[in-house]
Amino acid sequence: MKDLVSKILSQADAQCIIDAVKKAEKLTSAEIVPMIVSASYHYPLTRIYASAVLSLPLAIALTYYIAPLFYFHKDNLWIFIVFFSLLFIVFKVTIARSVFLTRLFLNPREVDAEVREAAITAFYKNGLYKTADKNGVLVYITLLEKKVWILADEDAHKKIEPEFWETCVKHIITGIKQKQFIPALCATIETIGNRLAKEYPYKPDDVDELKNIIVGDN
């Protein structure tokens, strides 16, 4: 799961995103920081629940049909416990390595809460609240959950309508689902740059205050 970013994001892709940010920031004094992580959270309870759900019917079937072949009674509780325990361990390891199975059992409410918390934490951890004009924008993307959260600092949040950010989020998510993540993100960065330029035109003495891309959980 930790390698999800490296599997999806090549060095060329990262450079494409950086170039898009630099191009956008030539139009505005605001700061745009895309952050791409494999997952916002490791979801331990989801893995336990999924492992139990998958192990239970198989353990029952094995106890009922396979155990008698080895001269064990099909109602033998200890045989069921052995089968269930072994299957649980196998599924837990498998699910931890499988993006598909993890996504299959994720709780949407938990996902929304974890992504929101992770995005807010990243916003402050990476200093987006420290820009001179309070106009830093974090585009937080988590690949496991296929979620995007855009956070604008105090002044930009007041000046730019929420509907604009919602449209940007939808565009990136659509790109992820259609396997057009990089083009969708770069296009959205350009759109954000154009919108920010209306409120914060580029200044000749502008200083690049923040990173142009953050990959991983740093």
N, C-alpha and C positions, 0 to 999 in steps of 0.2 A: 504493500500500500504506500510505503514511503517513496517508492520509485515511480509513482504515477506521473509526477511532473516530468521526470527525465524521459519517460516513455513517450509523452505527448509533446513536450517542449524541447526542440533542438536548439543548438546555439544560434543557428540561422533565424529561427523563430524569435528567440529572445532579442536578437539584434534588430529584427523587423519591428518589434514592439518598442524598443528603445528609440529607433529612428522615428516612429510615429509620435512618441512623446516629445522628442526634441522638435519635431516639426510643429506640433500643436503649441508648444511653449514659446515658439517664435512669434506667435500671435497674441499671447497673453502673459501677464505677469503672475498669473496663478500657477500653482504647482499641481501636476497630475502624476499620481503614483499608482501604476498597476501592480498588484501583488497576487501571485499565483502560488497556491499551496495544494498539496495532494489531498489533504482532508483537514477540516476544521477541528475534528475531534476523533478519538479512536473507538468510541462506542463499545465499551466492554460489555454492557448489559445486552446490547443487540446481538453480540456474538454468542453470549450464553443462551439467550432465548432461541436464537436460530439453531444452535447446535442441539438443544433439547427437542425442538419441534421436529427436526429432521431425524434425530436418533430414535425417538420414541416408537414410531410405527415400524421402523426397520428392526428394532430390538424385539418388538412383539412378534413380528413375522419370523425372525430367525429362531426365537425361542419355540414358537409353535411348530415350525416346519423342519428346522435343521437339528434342533436338540434331540428329538427322538431318533434321528439317524445314528446318534452316538450314545444311545441307550439312556438318555436323560428324559425325564417326564416333561411334557410340553407345558405343564403348569409350575415348573420348578422356578421359584422366585430368584434364587441365586444365579441361575444361568441367565435369566433376564437381566439381572443387575450387571453381570459381566459383559454381556453383549451391549447393553446401554452405555456402560462406562467406556468401553473401547470405541464405540461409534461416536460418542460425545467428544472424545479427545481428537479423533480423526476429523470430525466436522469442524471442531473449533479451530484447528490448525488450517484446515482448508479454507474456511470462511475468512480467516485473518489474511489470507493471501489472495482471495478472490474478490475483485471489485464487483462483479455481477451479483454474487451471493450476498455480499454486504449491503449493496443497494437494495436488493430484493426485500430485506428485512428491516430496513431503516424506518423509524417512526417519523413521519413528516413534521409533527410538532416538535419533537426533540431536535430534528435537523435544523429547523428554523431558529430555534433558541440557541443552539450551539454555533451556528454560522454567524448569527447576529453578535453573540458574545465575542467570538473570535475576531470578527471584523473590528469591533470597537476596541478590543485590546490591541490589535495591530495598529490601529489609527494612532493611539497614544504612544505605544511602544516605539513606533518609527517616527515620531515627532511631527506628525502632520498638523498638530495644533500649534506649532511654533512658528509658522510663516508670518512674515511681517504684516501682511494685509488680511490674515485670517481667511485665506482662500485656497487652502490645500484640499485636494480631492483624492480620496483613496478608492481605487476600483479593486475590490477584494473578490478573488475568484477561487473557489474550492472545487477541485475536479471530481473528487469522489461523489459529493452531493450534487454536482452540477448546479451550483448556486452562485449567485453574484450579489454582492452587497456594495453599494456605493455610498460613501460617507463624505460629506462636504463640511469643511470647517465653518465656524460660526457665521462669518459674513457671507460666504458663498451660499450657505444654507438659507439665509434670509432672502437673498436676492434672486435665487433661481428656483423656479416652481418645481414642486415634487414630481409632477407629471413628466417633466423632462428626464429626471433620473430614472423613473420607472420605465420609460421608453428605452433608455440606454441599457438597463438591466435585461429587459426582454430581448433586445437585439443580440446581446452577448450569449444569453442562454440558448437562443435559437441557433446561433452559430456552433455552440458546443454540441447540441443534439444532432446537428446536420454535418458534424465533423468539419466545420469551417470556422473553428475557434479563432485561429490567428487572424484571418481576414476580418472576422466580425469584431474582434477586440480592437484591431488597428483602426477600423472604420469608426468605431465608437469613440476611441480616443480623439480622432479628428473632429468628430461631432462635438464632443465635450470642449475641445480647444476653441472651436468656433463660437460656442455659446459663452464660454468664460471670457472670450475676447471682447464681447459686448459690454461686460461689466468691469473687466480688468484689462484694458488695452496694454499691449507690450510697452515696456519702458526701456529706453536706451541703456540705462544703468542697471537693468534687471540682473539678479544673481540667481543661479540655479541652486535653490536651497535644499532640495531633497533628491533622493535617488530616482532614477528614471525607470527602474524596475526592481521589484523584490521577488525573488524566487525562493520558495520554502518558508520556513517558520521563523526566519531571523527578523 
